[in-house]
Amino acid sequence: MLRVHFSGVDLSRVRLSDRPDALWETVLSFHRLRDRRGAKVFGEWRRESRTRLNGETRLLAPVIPSRGYFPDFLTPREGVRGMEEGLEAVRGTAPERLRAELALLAATHRQSDRTAAQSCGASTQQRRHAAPLAGGRGDALARLVGALRGYHRAAVEPYWPHVQSRIEADRAARGRALLDGGADELLASLPPMLRWRPPVLEADYPVDRDLYLRGRGLLLQPSFFCRGTPVVYRDPQLLPVLVYPVTHADAPAPADDPGPPLGRLVGQTRSTVLAAIGGGCTTSELARRAAVSLASASQHACVLREAGLVVTLRHGNSVLHTLTPLGAALLRGGATAESLQ
C-alpha cells in the first residue's frame, strides 16, 4: 500500500496537471504494450503499434522492465511541456544520477530474479545493455533518447488527440470536485484505487511505502496509459507527483445501471447517453459509447445540457461533456423530488 501524508500546507498546494505528460505516457504505454490485460481498451492499440515499431523495444526493455521499478530520470517534469523538451531533460541527466538509479534498477530486479530462473537471462541482458549507460557514455544515452523518441512516434503520437481528450475529460471532473469542495473533495473524487482518509491518501500499490509531502504539495497527473495502480517517484527528494489512471471511453459501463425507471423518465436512449457521459467524454466518444450517430449524440447532449444535467466545455476543436452534480445524482437514482425542482 502507498500512503501519501498531507499537512495543511500540502492541501493548499495540491495541483492538477493541465495536460498529459509525454514521457509518463510513453513509459507507461511501454508497460501496456507487453501485458495482455485491458484488451478492451488497449488490444487494438497494441496490434497497431507493434506493426510500426522498429527495434525500439529491445533498447528500452533493459531500463523499463515489464513490472516493478524503473528509473525516475526517464520521466522528468519537462515531459509535460512536450516530448522534445522531456527528451532534452533526459539527455541532460547528471552522470551520478544515472549511475545511482541504474544501480537501484539492477539491484531491485536482481533480487526478484532469484525467484525465477527463466528471468536470469533477461537480467544478464539488462545489465549488459545498461552498463554503458550507467558508465555515463554519451552514445549510450543518445541511443536511449533515440529509442524513446522512435517508440513515442510509433505507439503514442498517433493516438495523442485521444489521449488529450481523455485527460481533459478527467480534468473537467476533478475541477468540478475542486470547485465544489476544495482540495479535500478533489482528493476524495480520485479513482477507486485511491482512498482519501484525511490526512492520508491511500492507494493500492505493489510495495508498502510512505510518502511524506513536507509542505511541497502534490501534483496530480492523470494518465491514459496508467492502469490499475498509481505511480510515484521512487526518490523522495523529487517534487512529489502522483500519476493515476483516467477512466477510459471504451471501459465497461458503470455498474450502477440507471435501469428502466430512469429510461421511463427521460427515454431509454437518453438515459443511455447520460450514463455514457460518465466521468466525461467528447461527442465522438459519446456516440461510440452509446451506439448512436454523431448527430444524435450531439442532440441528446444538448437536451441534457439545457436540462442542467450536463455541462459542455470547448477544448480546441472538440467539446467535452461531463455530468453536473444533478446529472450524477439522477444517474445514481439518489435524487429526491425536492432536489430535482
N, C-alpha and C positions, 0 to 999 in steps of 0.2 A: 504494500500500500504506500502511496505517496501522500504526505501531509505537508501542506503549504501553510505556514504560520504567519498571520497578519497582525500588525499593530494598527492603532487608529490612523497613524500616518500612512501606513501602507494602503489602507482602504481608500484614503483620499488620493492615492497615486495609482489606482488601478486604471489601466488604459486599454482600449480596444484598437487593434491594428486597423488601419484604414484601407488595406489592400492585401492581397496574397503575397507571400514571401517566395520568390522564385527558387531559392536554394532549398528551403524547407520542402517545398512541393517536389522538387527534383529528387532529393534524397529519400523522402518518404515514398514517392512513387516507385523508386527502385526496390523498396521492400515489397510493395504491392505486386510488382512485376513477377516476383519469384514465389509468391504464395498462391494458393488456389482458393483462398477464401474470398467472400464477397463477389462471387461470379456475376450476380445480377447487376452490380454496379460496375465492376472492373473487368468482367470477362471479355467483352468486345474490345475494350481499350487495350487489354493485354495482347489479344490476337493482332490488332492493327499495329501496335507499337513494335512488336517483335519483328515484323516484316521490314521495318525501317532502320533497325539497329545494325551497326557495322563494327562489332568488336568492342563496343564501349563497356559491356557488362564484364568482360574479362579484366579490364583495367580498374573498374570500380569495385568489384566484389571484394578485393583484399582489404579495402578501407571501409566498406559498407556491408558488413555481414548480414545475413538474412534475418538474424534476430540478435537482440542484446545491444550492447554499447557500440556506438560509432562516434568518431572524434567530433568534438564541438567546433573545431575550426572549419568544418565543412558547411556550417550554417551561420555565418556571421550576420549581424543585423543589417548590413548593407544589402542583403538579398531582397529586402522589402522595396528597395529602390529599383530593382530590375536585375536581370541575370548578369549583365556585363559588370555592373558595379559590385555585385556579390562576388563574382569570379575574381575581380581585381583585389578584393579584400582577402580571398583565399590565397591568391598568389603572393600577397604581402604578409602571410603568416610568419611570425618570428621563428627561426630555426629551433630555439629552445622549446617553444610551444609544440612544434611539430614532433620533436623527439619525445616530449612528455606524454602527449596524447596518444601517439602511436605505440609507445611502450605500454600504456594502460590498455590499449586495444589488444595488444599481443598477450598481455598477462591475463586479461579477462577471458579471452577466448581459448587460451592455452589451458586454463583451469576447467572450462566447460568441456573441452575436447577430451579430457581424461576419462570422461564417462561414455565416450562414443568412439570406438576405434576407427570407424569409417570417416570421422571428421579429421583425423590426424593429418591425412594427406592435404586436405583443404587448408589446415593450419600451417603446414610447411610451405605451401604455395603462398599463403597470405604473408608469411614472414619474408619470403624471398622477394615478393613484389614490393612490400612496404619498406624493406631495408634501405634502398636508395633514397626514398622519400624521408625516412627518419634521419638519414645522414645529411639532410639539407641540400641534396643535389638539385640544382635548379632545373635540370632537364626532366627529372622525375616529377617535380611539382608542375612543370609545364604540361607534361603528359596527363597528369591527373586533371588539371584545369581543362585541357582539350577534351578529355573523356566526359567530364561533366557537361561541357558545352554541347558536345555531339549528342549525348544522351537526352539532354533537355530539348534540343531541336527535334529529335525523333519521337520522344514519348510524352513531352509535356506541352511544348509550344503549340502544336496543332489543336490542343484542347483548351488553350488558355482562356478564350472568351467564356467557355462553360465553367471553368474553374473560378473565374472572376465573378460570374453571375451567382454561383452558389455561395461564395463567400460574402458577396454584397447582401444576399438574402439573409444570411446568418447575422450579419452586422445590423440589419434592419430590426431583426427580432431582439438582439441583445440591446440595441439602442433604445428600443421601446421599453425594455425592462429597466434600463438605467434611468430613463425619464420618469417612469412610474414610481421607482423606489430607491434610486441611487445605487451605489456600488453594492450594497447588500442584496438588492433584488437582482442586479446583474449577475452576481456570483451564483445566486440561487437558480437562475434561469439556464445555466450551462447544461450540456447534455448529461444523461443519467449516470454515466460512469464517474461524474464529478459531483460531489456532495458537499454543500456549504453548511458547515456546523460551526458557526462563529465561536472563536476567531480562526478556525482552521478549515481550509478547503481540502477535503479528502478525495482521493482518486484511486481507482483500480490501477495497479502498477506491477510490473514483473518482479520488482525487488522492493524491500522495505526501506523507505527513505524519508527524511525530514528536510524540508527546505525553509529556512528562516529568511524572511524578506529584509528585515532590519532597516525599515524605513525607505527602501529602494522602490517600493511599489511592485506592480506586476503588469507585464504586457500580455494581453490575451491575443493569441494569434490563431484564428480559425484556419483550418486546413482541409482541402479537398481530399488529399491522399492519406491523411492520418486516419487510422482505423483502430477501433477497439479501446485503446488506452491513450491518454495524452502523453506528451513528450516534454521533458525539460532538459536544460543543460546539465551535464554531469558536474562541471566546475561550479561550485557555489559562489565563486568570486565574480562570475559573469553576471551582467544585468539580467534579472530573472525574466524569463519568457515561458509561458505555458502554451504549447501548441495542442489544440484539441480538434476532434473531427466535426465537420459540419454534417447536417442531415442531408442525405442525397435525394435528388429528384426521383431517381429510379428505385429508391428503397421501398420496401413493402408499406402499404398504407398503415396509419396508426391503428393500434389495437382497439382503441375506443371508437369503434364504428358508430357513426351518427345514427344508423338504423332507420327503420321505417317511420317512426314518429316525426323525425326531422324532415324526411322525404315528403311526408304528407303535408308538412307545414310550408316548405319552400319549394317543393318539387324534387323528385329524385335526382335529376341531373344536377340541379343547383346545389343540393346537399353534397353530392359527389365532388363538385367543383370546390365547395367550401372546405371539405376535408382534404382535397388535393393540394390546396394552397398551403395548409400546414404551417411550417416554420418560414415559408416564403418561397417564391418561385417567379420566374419570368412568364410571360404569356405563352411562349412556345413550350416551356416546360409544363405549364398548366394544361395545355392542350394534350400533350403526350400522357400526362398522368391521368387525366380524366377521360381520355379516349374520345375527345371531341375535336372539331375543326378549330383552326386558329381563330377564325371569325367568331365562332360560338364561344370559345374560351374568353375572348375579349369582351363579348356582350355580357356573358354571365358575371365576369369580374366587375364590369361597370355597374350592373344592377346591385351586386353585393356591396360595392363601394358606396353607392347612393343610399343604401340602407344602413350604412355605418358599420358594416361587418368586416370590411376590408379597407386597407389603406394602400395606395399605389404611389410609388416613388419612381421618378425617371432617373436612369443611370446610363449616360451615353446614349446609344441607340436603342436601349432596351428599357422596359418598365418592369418594376419589381412589385409583386403583390404580397402583402403579409396580413395576417389576421389582426383586427383590433381586439382589445380585451373583451368587448361584447361578442365579437365573432367567435373568439376562443371559448367563451362561456357557453354560447349557444351550441357549439360543436360538442362540448363536453356533456351537454344536457343538464348543466347545473344552473342555468339562468332561471330566475323566478319571473312571474308575470310582471312584478313591480319593476325589476331591473330592466325589462325589455321595453318599458314605456318611455 
